[in-house]
């Protein structure tokens, strides 16, 4: 995702992205943009779960479930590749925020030991 | 079917739509698309769609404030069902493009798959939405919002097995 003031809610992403090559692929990616909301989505079994890239500013990533990124087969068969559930590549000065997400592995983001706020599906959906 | 629409349909199913255009809903589409289909009014799928368009979107919005309803049908591009890409991605070969139109929407359920570019692309669009759509095996992202779009709502979609190794992309 790029652009400004967009919202992603209640989406399910799985099995997206390549482990090889020069690009960082993802289930959900904020490649650039400002003021976007990524909320209550699920990212499982992608090359990376949710990635916020360096140009992105003032985005909120909250209450998502991102686990199992990358899948175990990829971790074993492409050992040179890295992949995580949550990855904040931006500067702290960019003011991107992560709140209440459920994850197991992450870079520059804290994974809570117990998920207390993640709501992966639309209530009643 | 309005003349304002630039239509590229072929095949028996599509012919049936064209012949019946005087009495059927003008906005109903199905069959094979060979040139970009530009939407000028609310449109719905009444059957599966096969796309054979090269170098351009399969379906593009040509007017603001309209909706494309997939009605549980699929829009399928030329790519491989297993690998997604046939090689290098082609950014212009999008399944559904917002075409720079404001306040346009894509309503599921429905499937958008096997395109050489993005499955659904919002480009230069202010306000828009996509809900309940499954995107799979597209060579770039399943759903992509480009840098000149804003106020896009993406809700309740499923995006699986999209991506290319050459560009940062994937599900959404």
Contacts between the chains, C-beta under 8 A, distances in Angstrom:
chain1	res1	chain2	res2	distance
A	1	B	144	7.1
A	1	B	145	4.8
A	1	B	154	7.9
A	1	B	172	6.1
A	2	B	144	7.7
A	2	B	145	5.9
A	2	B	146	5.5
A	2	B	147	4.2
A	2	B	149	7.6
A	3	B	122	7.5
A	3	B	145	4.7
A	3	B	146	6.3
A	3	B	147	5.6
A	3	B	148	6.8
A	3	B	149	4.2
A	3	B	150	5.3
A	3	B	152	6.8
A	4	B	150	4.6
A	5	B	150	5.0
A	5	B	151	5.4
A	6	B	145	5.4
A	6	B	149	7.3
A	6	B	150	6.6
A	6	B	151	6.7
A	6	B	152	4.4
A	6	B	153	7.3
A	6	B	154	7.1
A	7	B	152	7.6
A	7	B	153	5.2
A	7	B	154	7.0
A	7	B	155	7.6
A	8	B	154	4.7
A	8	B	155	7.7
A	8	B	172	6.0
A	9	B	153	7.7
A	9	B	154	7.4
A	9	B	155	4.9
A	9	B	156	7.5
A	10	B	155	5.5
A	10	B	156	4.7
A	11	B	154	6.2
A	11	B	155	7.0
A	11	B	156	6.6
A	11	B	157	4.8
A	11	B	158	7.2
A	11	B	159	6.6
A	11	B	171	7.6
A	11	B	172	6.0
A	12	B	157	7.5
A	12	B	158	4.8
A	12	B	159	7.3
A	13	B	142	7.6
A	13	B	158	7.7
A	13	B	159	4.7
A	13	B	160	7.1
A	13	B	170	7.2
A	13	B	171	3.3
A	13	B	172	6.2
A	14	B	158	7.9
A	14	B	159	7.8
A	14	B	160	4.9
A	14	B	161	7.9
A	14	B	171	7.6
A	15	B	160	4.9
A	15	B	161	4.5
A	16	B	142	7.0
A	16	B	159	6.4
A	16	B	160	6.7
A	16	B	161	6.4
A	16	B	162	5.0
A	16	B	163	5.1
A	16	B	170	3.7
A	16	B	171	4.1
A	17	B	162	7.9
A	17	B	163	4.3
A	17	B	169	7.6
A	17	B	170	4.2
A	17	B	171	7.8
A	18	B	163	5.6
A	18	B	164	6.6
A	18	B	165	3.9
A	20	B	165	5.5
A	21	B	164	7.7
A	21	B	165	2.6
A	21	B	166	6.0
A	22	B	165	7.3
A	22	B	166	7.0
A	23	B	164	7.3
A	23	B	165	6.1
A	23	B	166	6.0
A	23	B	167	5.2
A	23	B	168	4.6
A	23	B	169	7.2
A	24	B	168	5.2
A	25	B	163	4.7
A	25	B	164	7.8
A	25	B	165	7.4
A	25	B	168	6.4
A	25	B	169	6.2
A	25	B	170	4.5
A	26	B	168	7.3
A	26	B	169	7.8
A	26	B	170	4.2
A	26	B	171	6.9
A	27	B	159	7.5
A	27	B	170	5.8
A	27	B	171	4.4
A	27	B	172	7.5
A	28	B	170	7.5
A	28	B	171	5.9
A	28	B	172	5.1
A	29	B	141	8.0
A	29	B	168	6.2
A	29	B	169	7.2
A	29	B	170	6.0
A	29	B	172	7.5
A	31	B	168	5.8
A	32	B	147	5.9
A	33	B	145	7.8
A	33	B	147	6.8
A	41	B	172	8.0
A	43	B	171	7.2
A	46	B	170	6.1
A	46	B	171	6.5
A	47	B	163	7.3
A	47	B	170	6.9
A	48	B	170	7.7
A	51	B	168	7.9
A	53	B	168	7.0
A	122	B	155	7.6
A	122	B	156	6.0
A	125	B	156	6.6
